[in-house]
Amino acid sequence: MSSVFDKPSPWQRIKPALTGFDAPLLAVVVLLGAAGLMTMYSAGFDAGSRFVDHARNMALALGVAFVVAQVSPQTLMKFAVPLYAVGVALLVAVAVMGVTKKGATRWLNVGVVIQPSEILKIAMPLMLAWWFQRREGQRRATDFVIALVLLAVPVGLIVKQPDLGTAILVLSAGLYVIFFAGLSWRLIVPVLVVGALAITAIVVSEERICQPEVKWPLLRDYQKNRVCTLLDPTTDPLGKGFHIIQGMIAIGSGGVDGKGFMKGTQTHLEFIPERTTDFIFAAFSEEFGLIGGLSLITGFIFLIGRGLMIAADAPTVFTRLLAGAITLSFFTYAFVNMGMVSGILPVVGVPLPFISYGGTAMVTLGLGLGILMSIAKSRRLIQS
């Protein structure tokens, strides 16, 4: 008979930390990560230690996810306001004394160079989920107005840097929370209609409004050029349209079953720009073809579906809103990246989740995954 004074075995000590993980969610992320490592080995053939660095970043992201998964949603909620406040303060500091590279002021030197806008990818949905949790049962129109103000401040500071890709990700994460919180369709539909009409007007009048002397309100010249290049990349095939054209050639040349691992000509002849980061989907599709591309998309669909199931089963308003927003943020990452590579969206700096090279972005994705794991784990503990 065992005594109450018996020391627990090593397994008994670590079992609580390993119990409750969402196995399907973890499995699909590991498979996506494996696809990323395989593509990085081929696409980064001339980039020295890029494959090793990517493997390290992936391991770091999974480590961050494991640690964050041990933190209860109640504790995560306590970090919402401080993390948001620190993130906004750092964005203000970037505007005042930030580090400028290639015409953009996005970084801050605090002994090491950091990019504060990355913090807001997690801090924004945390903050808005905390806000609507506080207003549970007594939400009014003014609560949504305040939420939009909380969202507009960091997004405006990020757009000013300028960093359109990160601004899109932070904006979408915040809007997902507001949508899940119960924003009326009477407010959503008019915005969608206006957006559709604006896109139609741009397409119809492309030749006139894309002239160099025509200025677009709220957009810089390079942002205007990205939209115009998307509409007709052949107007500057060796300049602004080069990225889109080469990406589409790589995807199309892969055919149904691809050219084979390490046999992508567009990749290995270095025609694909940013082939290990923003355009890695083109490199993947060239070597693995339509079958590989659809398999990758299926993986992301499963990831998003599983995340939404976790959100639907979450026990509180805070966890439901947070899980839903983070899950659809993964969707935004994947949709925008694949869209810009295949020529249906303008080129912006958005990585493909768990596939593209990048340390900061990978850690941010690991944080999001860890939060989803934490919410799933808390639900299992409640049920048991």
N, C-alpha and C positions, 0 to 999 in steps of 0.2 A: 504494500500500500504506500502510495506516495504521500509525503508530508507537505503541509502548506508552507513549510520552510525550505522545501527543495528549491534549488536554484533553477531558473528556467533555462532550457537548452538554447543554443544560438539560434536555431530555427524559430523557437517560440518568441525570441526577442525581435526578429526581423519580420515575422509573419504579418503583424498589423500593418507594417509599411507597404507590404506587397499585396495585401488583401483589398479587393474591391476595384481594382483597375478594370477599365472597360477593354476587354481583350480584342473585340473586333476593331475598335478605334485605333488601338496601338498597332494591330497587325497591318492595317491598311497604310498607316504612316510609315512603318518599317519597309513595306513593299515599295512605296513611293520613294523613300530614301534610297533603297537599293537601286531603283531605276535611275535616280539622280547620280549615284556613284558610278554606275556603269556608263552613263552618258558623259559624265565628267572625265572619266578615264580616256574616252575617245576624243571629245571636243577639246579637252585641255592638254592634248598630246605635246604641245610646244610651250606650255605655261609652267614648266618647272615643277614646283611642289603643289600645284593647284589641286590635284586629286587628293593628296595627303591632307592639305588644309581643309578641303571640303569634308573629308571623312572626320577630321577633328571637329569641325563646326557641327556636323550632324550628331556626333557623340555628345558634344556640349549641349546642343538643343535638347536631346533626349534626357540628359542629366538634369537640365533646368526643369523640364517637364516633370520628371520624377520628384524633384524637391518641391515644386509648386503643388503637385498633386497631394502632398502631405498636409498642405495648409487648408483649413476648413473654409468654406465660403463665408462664414461669419467673420473670420479673420481677414479674408480678402476685402470684405466690405469696409473694414476699418482703414484700409490703405487707399480707398478711392479718392477722398478729398485731398489728403497730403500728396499723393502721386500726381493728381491733376494740377494742383497748385505749383508743385516743383516743376512739372513739365512746362507749364505756361511761363513761369518765371525764367526758365532756361531759354525758351523761345524769345522772350524779350531781350535776354542777354545776348542771344545770337544777333538780333536786329541791331543792338548797340555796339557790340565788340566781337562779332563773329569772324570766323576764318573764311576767307573767300578763295574758292578754287573754280577755275573755268567759268568765271562770271557769276557764280552762285554763292551766296553766303548762307551755308547750311550747318556749319560746324562750330564748335566751341572748344577752345583749348583750356582745360582745367588740370594741366599736368599731362593728361592724355587728350587726344582729340576725340570728341564725341559728337554724335548727331542727335540733338534733343528731340527732334520731331518723331524719332522712332518710339520714344516713350509714350507719345500720345496715341499710338495705335492700340495700346492696351489701356492707358489711363482714361481715354475718352469713353469707351463703353462702360468701364468700371464706374466712372463718375455719373453718367446718365442713368445707369441701372440703380446706383445708390439713390439718386434723386427721386426716381419714380417709386422706389421702395418706400421712401419717406412719405410720398404723397398717396400711398395706397388707400383706396376707399374714399378719397376726397379730391380726386384730380379735376382740375378745371382748365379752361383754355389758357389761362396765364401760366400754368405749369409747363405747357408745351412751348410757350413763348420763351420762358426762362431757359428751358432745355436747348432751344435753338440758339439762344445767346451764348450759353456755355459751349456750344459746338462751334459757333461762328468765330469766337475769339482765337482759338488755336489754329483753326483752318485758315483764317485771314493772315495770321503771322507766317504760316508755312507757305502760302501762296506768294507772299511778299519776298520770300528768300531768293529766287522762286524754286519750288519743288512740287510740280503739279502731280507727279505720281503719288508721293506720300500724302499730299492734300486730298486726293481722291480716296485713298484708303482710310484716312482719319474721318473724312466727311461721311463716307458710306457706313463706317462702323457706328458713328453717332446716329445717322438716319435710321439704321436698322433698329436700334434701341427705341427711338421715338416711334417708329412704325409699330413695333411689337407692343409698345405701351398703350396703343389704342388710338393713334392719330386717325382722324376721320377721313374716309375716302373722298368726301366732298372737298377736302383740301388737297388731296394727293392727285386726283384726276385732272384738275385744271393745270397743275404743274406739268404733268405728263403730256397733256395736249399742247401746251405752249412749247415744250421741248421738241415734240414731234414736228410742229409747224416750223420751228427755227431750223431744225435739221433739213426739212424739205426745202425751205427757202435758200439755205446754203448750197444744197445740191443743184437746185434749178438755176441759180444765178452764179454758179461757180466761176465762169470765165470773167465776169465783171468784178466780183468782190475779191477775187484772188490776185488782182493786179497789185504790183508792189506799192503803188501810191495810196491804195485804199487801206485805211486803218480800222481795226476792229476794236470796239469798246471792251474794256476789262481784260483784253488779251495782249500780250507782248507779240512782237513781230515773229519771233521764233515759234511761238505757240500757234499763231495764225498759219505759219508755213507748214507746221505739222498736219493741220487739218486739210489744207489745200493739197499737200503732197499725198495724203491718204486718198483724196478724191481722184487724183490722177498722178501717180508716181512717175509716169513716163515723161512728164514735163522736165524732170531733172534726174535722169537715170543714173548719172555718175556722182550726183551730189545728194540733195535732200531725199530723193526717192530711192537711193541705193539700198538702204536697210530693208525697206518693204519688199522691193523687187527680189533681192537675194533670198529673203526669208521665204517668199512664195515659191521661188524656183526650187529651193531645197525641199520644201514640203511636197511639191508636185513631183519632183524627180524621184522621191522615195517609192512612188507607186503603191501597190497594194501591200506587198510584204517587205519593202525596204531593200536597200543595197547591202545590208549586212553590217554587223558590228565591226567598227574600225574601217569601214569601206566607204564612208560618205565623202564624195569628191568635193562638194561645196564646202564641207567642214574642213577637210584636210588640205584643200588648196586655199583655205583662209578667205573664201568669198563671203562667208557669213560673219557679219560684224557682231561683236559682243556674244560670241557663240557659247560662252560658259555662264553668262548671266542672263540678260534680258531675252536673248534669242536662242536659248538652249532648246526650246521646243522644236525649232526648225532643224537643229542638229539631230535631235532624237527622231523626228519624223522621217528625215532623210535615210537614216540607217535602219529604222524599224517599220517604216511605211504606214499605210492607213490602219493596218491591224494593230501596230504598236501605239499609234496615236489614239485610236478608239479605246484600247486597253487602259492607257493613261487617263483618258477622260472618264472612263468607267470607275477607275480608282478614286478620282476626285468626287464623282457623283456619290459613291459609297461613303466617302469621308463626310461629305456635306449631309447626306441623309442620316448617318449615324449621329452626327452632331445635333441635328434637329430633333432626333428622337430623345437625346439626352436633355435638350431644352424643354421638350414637351413633358417629360417626366420630372423635371426639376421641382423641388418642394416649395420654393418661395418666388415672389415676384422678382427679386434681385437676381437669383440664379437663372430663372427662365429668360429674362431679358439679356443677361450677360452671355449665357450659352448660345442663345439665338444669334446675337450680334457677332460673336467671335466665329461661329460656324459660317455665317454668310460673309464674313470678312475673308475666310478662306476661298469662298466662291468668287469674291471680287478679285482677289489676287489671281486666281486661275483664269477667270473669264477675260480680264483685261490683258493679261500676258499673252494668252493664246490668241486673243482677238487682234492685238497689235502685230504679232508675228505673222498671222495669216492675212493681214491687210483689211480687216473690217473695223479696226479702231486705230486712232492716232498713236504714234510711238511715244510712250512715256516710260519712266524708269520703275517698272513694277516687276518683281521677280516671280518665277513660278514656284509655288510653295514646295519645300523639301526637295526641289530639283536644282534650282539655280544656285550658283556660287554666291556667297556673301555671309560674313560672320554675324553682323548686326541683325540683318533680316532673319537669319536662321534662329538666333536666340529669341527674337520677338515671336516667331512662329512657335518655338518651344514653350514660351510663356503662355501663349494662347492654348496650346495643346494641354499644358499642365492644368490650366484653369478648367477646361472641359473635363479632364480626368478627376479633378477635385469635386466638381459638381456631380459627376456620375458616381463617384465613390461615396459622397455624402448621402445620396439617394439610396444606395445599397445598404449603408449602415442604418438608415432610418427604417428601411423595410425589414431588416433583420432584428 
